[in-house]
Every structure is written in C-alpha cells, then in structure tokens.
Amino acid sequence: MFAGAIMLPRLAGLKESISTQKVMQILDDAGIRYEFIDLITTSSRSMEMMVSLTGSNELPQFFIGGEHYIGTKQIRGYIRS
C-alpha cells in the first residue's frame, strides 16, 4: 500500500444474498464507500479465513478500522452510531 493511501472498509458476503444486498443498500444510502468481497459460496477459502478472523459464519460481515460488525443488525448499529 502506498503512503497516504486510504484503505476502504470491506464488506464480505454473498452477492446473491438478500441480507448482503440489504446491507449494501444501507451503506450506499449512508454514503459509505466500501470494497465488496463476494465470498461466492459459504464453503470458499475466503469464507474459511473470515470465520477464523471473527469466529462467526454469519453474513454479511463489515470490517472497518480494525473492528468487525457481523450481520445486518450490527452493521446497521455501526452506521447509526
């Protein structure tokens, strides 16, 4: 990463999932820029790595500033704070 570069928050989920689409809409409506990581399936290598980081297989998951928010309810709570 280049000096001074800004790392966007990351949203991990399944592109076809209703809950992931809902959170994407919530983030877009709030004007929050983010990078989306499509896990493709719940058995993907990326999903395994995410579960090892957060201890949860609930989707979607939002990562920002060293913190993670799991599921629509927690992500919505972060946005409201």
N, C-alpha and C positions, 0 to 999 in steps of 0.2 A: 504494500500500500504506500502511496506517495505521501510525503509530509504535507500536512494540511488537508488531506483528503477526508471527506466526510463519509462515514460508513452509515448506510441507511439501516433502519430497523428491518428485521426479517420476519416474514410471516410464512410458516410452514403448514401445509395442509394438502388436501386432495382437491384438485381443481374442480372436479365434478361434484364435490360435496356441497349440500345446501348450507351447512353451517360455515364452511370456508367461504362460500360466496357471500353469505350474510356479513361475515366479519370484513371481507374485502370492501363491501359497500359501506360499512360503518367507518372504516379507516378512510376511504375515499371522501365520504361526506364530511369527515372531520378535517380534511386537508392534510392528512398524514401521509407522507411519502414513505414507501417501503419496497423492499425486494421480496418477491414471492418465490417460494421454493415449493414446486409441485412434487410431492413425495411419490406420485404415480400409483403406488399401492401401499397398503399397510404392512406389507412384508418386504419392502425395499431396504436396501442397505442404509439409505438416508434416514429412514424411519427408525432403524435399529440404533443409529448414532444419536438421534434426537431423544429416544427413550433413555439411553444411557446418560444423557445430559440432564434431563428433567425428572426422570423416574416415572413418567406418565406416557401412556399411548393415546391419550385423548387429543383430538384435533378440533380446530387448528391450534397452533402454538405461535406466540408472538415473542420475539426476542429483541430487547432494546436496552442499551446501556448496561449490559451485564446481568440484566434481570429477564425473567421469562414469565409469561402470562399464558395460562392454559385454558382453552375453551372460550366460548363466546362470552360467558358471564364475566370471567376475569379480564378479558380483553376490553369489554365494554366498560368495566370498572376503571381500568387504567385510563381510558380515553376521557372518562368523566372527571378524573382527578386533576 
